[in-house]
Amino acid sequence: MAMVGLFWITEDSVYVGAEPAGTASGVRLSKDGVEALGAGHGTRWGWEEVERIEVADVAVRPPVRRWASQTFDAVATALTGFGDQPPAFTVRITTADGPVEVSAHTAIAGGIYGPVEYELSRTLLNRLVDGRSDLGELLTWRRDRDGDANPGREEREALMLRWVADRDPS
């Protein structure tokens, strides 16, 4: 698996946030649709049923402030022993039946995203829902990638730019 933007990409699924373990909640995207995971969820929708996927409560900071926040968090964790779980954010899946809110843990180390990566992630979510981007591209990229190391920020942003690019319909 590898993290790109708000996404945790495995060989067969893309998670919004980190892949949940055990009964933790999360959202999985697959070629078949969108699934809310975890206690109290377990709902699946086909892509044609999903009107919108939004994220809220995501920590976003410019690079310098992100570095300062991560440094402070690391020191606080070392001193207090708290901080085992990554921060959570809200994923809102809207269908004709209304919205469903799911909590997901951040996939990025430190839990704070840069503004460019965050905006590209939101754009990619919108394009996946309306069919202008193909989830298969993300899965193919992961299958073709050696190892589990996460790409650096510049590579992540370049990947998302490629995945949100307008396609020539001809």
C-alpha positions as CSV (number, residue, x, y, z in Angstrom):
1,M,0.0,0.0,0.0
2,A,1.0,3.6,-0.5
3,M,-0.3,7.0,0.5
4,V,-1.1,9.7,-2.1
5,G,-3.0,12.7,-0.9
6,L,-6.0,11.7,1.3
7,F,-5.8,8.2,-0.2
8,W,-4.3,4.9,1.0
9,I,-4.0,2.8,-2.2
10,T,-3.7,-1.0,-2.1
11,E,-3.6,-3.3,-5.1
12,D,-7.4,-3.7,-5.1
13,S,-8.9,-0.7,-3.2
14,V,-8.5,2.9,-2.5
15,Y,-9.3,4.2,1.0
16,V,-10.1,7.7,1.9
17,G,-7.7,8.1,4.8
18,A,-5.8,5.2,6.2
19,E,-7.0,1.6,5.7
20,P,-9.0,0.8,8.8
21,A,-8.0,-2.1,11.0
22,G,-10.4,-4.2,13.0
23,T,-13.6,-2.4,13.8
24,A,-12.2,1.1,12.9
25,S,-14.3,3.1,10.6
26,G,-13.3,4.3,7.1
27,V,-14.3,4.6,3.5
28,R,-13.2,2.2,0.7
29,L,-13.5,3.0,-3.0
30,S,-13.4,0.1,-5.4
31,K,-14.4,-0.4,-9.1
32,D,-17.8,-1.6,-7.7
33,G,-18.5,1.5,-5.7
34,V,-18.1,3.1,-2.3
35,E,-18.3,1.4,1.1
36,A,-18.6,2.8,4.6
37,L,-16.7,0.5,6.9
38,G,-16.6,0.0,10.7
39,A,-19.0,-0.4,13.6
40,G,-22.4,1.0,12.7
41,H,-21.7,1.2,9.0
42,G,-21.1,-1.6,6.5
43,T,-23.1,0.1,3.7
44,R,-22.1,-0.1,0.1
45,W,-23.3,2.0,-2.8
46,G,-22.6,1.6,-6.6
47,W,-20.9,4.5,-8.2
48,E,-24.1,5.4,-10.0
49,E,-25.8,5.9,-6.5
50,V,-23.2,8.3,-5.1
51,E,-23.9,12.0,-5.8
52,R,-20.9,13.4,-3.8
53,I,-18.1,12.6,-1.5
54,E,-16.8,15.4,0.7
55,V,-14.2,15.6,3.5
56,A,-14.2,17.9,6.5
57,D,-12.1,18.5,9.6
58,V,-8.8,17.7,7.7
59,A,-5.8,19.4,9.2
60,V,-4.2,21.5,6.4
61,R,-1.2,23.7,6.8
62,P,1.4,25.3,4.6
63,P,4.8,23.4,4.6
64,V,6.5,25.5,7.3
65,R,3.5,25.5,9.6
66,R,3.1,21.7,8.9
67,W,6.7,21.1,9.9
68,A,6.3,23.2,13.1
69,S,3.0,21.4,14.0
70,Q,4.6,18.0,13.5
71,T,7.6,18.9,15.6
72,F,5.4,20.1,18.4
73,D,3.3,17.0,18.2
74,A,6.4,14.7,18.3
75,V,7.7,16.5,21.4
76,A,4.3,16.4,23.1
77,T,3.9,12.7,22.4
78,A,7.4,12.0,23.7
79,L,6.6,13.9,26.9
80,T,3.1,12.6,27.6
81,G,3.0,9.2,25.9
82,F,-0.3,10.2,24.1
83,G,-0.7,10.2,20.4
84,D,-0.9,6.6,19.3
85,Q,-3.7,7.1,16.8
86,P,-3.4,9.4,13.8
87,P,-5.9,12.3,13.7
88,A,-9.4,11.6,12.3
89,F,-11.4,13.5,9.7
90,T,-15.0,13.2,8.4
91,V,-16.0,11.7,5.1
92,R,-19.5,12.6,4.0
93,I,-21.0,10.3,1.3
94,T,-24.2,11.8,-0.3
95,T,-26.7,9.6,-2.1
96,A,-30.4,10.2,-3.0
97,D,-31.2,8.9,0.5
98,G,-29.1,11.7,2.1
99,P,-25.7,12.0,3.6
100,V,-23.8,9.4,5.6
101,E,-20.9,10.6,7.7
102,V,-17.9,8.3,8.4
103,S,-14.8,9.0,10.5
104,A,-11.5,8.1,8.8
105,H,-7.9,8.4,10.1
106,T,-5.4,10.4,8.2
107,A,-3.0,8.4,6.1
108,I,-0.1,11.0,6.1
109,A,2.5,10.9,8.8
110,G,1.7,13.6,11.4
111,G,-1.9,13.9,10.2
112,I,-1.4,17.3,8.5
113,Y,-1.7,17.8,4.8
114,G,-0.3,20.5,2.6
115,P,-2.8,22.8,0.9
116,V,-2.0,21.7,-2.7
117,E,-2.2,18.0,-1.8
118,Y,-5.5,18.6,0.0
119,E,-7.1,20.5,-2.9
120,L,-5.9,17.9,-5.4
121,S,-7.4,15.2,-3.3
122,R,-10.8,16.9,-3.1
123,T,-10.7,17.5,-6.9
124,L,-9.9,13.8,-7.4
125,L,-12.8,12.7,-5.2
126,N,-15.2,14.9,-7.2
127,R,-13.8,13.5,-10.5
128,L,-14.1,9.9,-9.3
129,V,-17.7,10.4,-8.4
130,D,-18.7,12.1,-11.6
131,G,-16.6,9.6,-13.8
132,R,-14.1,12.1,-15.1
133,S,-11.2,10.2,-13.3
134,D,-10.8,6.5,-13.3
135,L,-10.1,4.6,-10.1
136,G,-8.4,2.0,-12.2
137,E,-5.5,4.4,-12.8
138,L,-4.8,4.6,-9.1
139,L,-5.0,0.8,-8.7
140,T,-2.7,0.2,-11.7
141,W,-0.2,2.7,-10.4
142,R,-0.1,0.8,-7.1
143,R,0.2,-2.6,-8.7
144,D,3.1,-1.4,-10.9
145,R,4.9,0.2,-8.0
146,D,7.7,-1.7,-6.3
147,G,7.6,-1.8,-2.5
148,D,5.4,0.0,0.1
149,A,7.4,3.2,0.5
150,N,5.2,6.3,0.1
151,P,6.2,8.7,-2.7
152,G,7.5,12.1,-1.7
153,R,5.3,15.2,-1.7
154,E,6.3,16.3,-5.2
155,E,5.6,12.9,-6.7
156,R,2.3,12.6,-4.9
157,E,1.2,16.0,-6.3
158,A,2.3,15.1,-9.8
159,L,0.4,11.8,-9.6
160,M,-2.8,13.5,-8.6
161,L,-2.4,16.2,-11.3
162,R,-2.1,13.3,-13.8
163,W,-5.2,11.6,-12.3
164,V,-7.3,14.7,-12.4
165,A,-6.2,15.9,-15.9
166,D,-9.0,16.4,-18.4
167,R,-9.1,13.5,-20.8
168,D,-9.6,13.9,-24.6
169,P,-12.9,12.0,-25.2
170,S,-11.9,11.0,-28.8
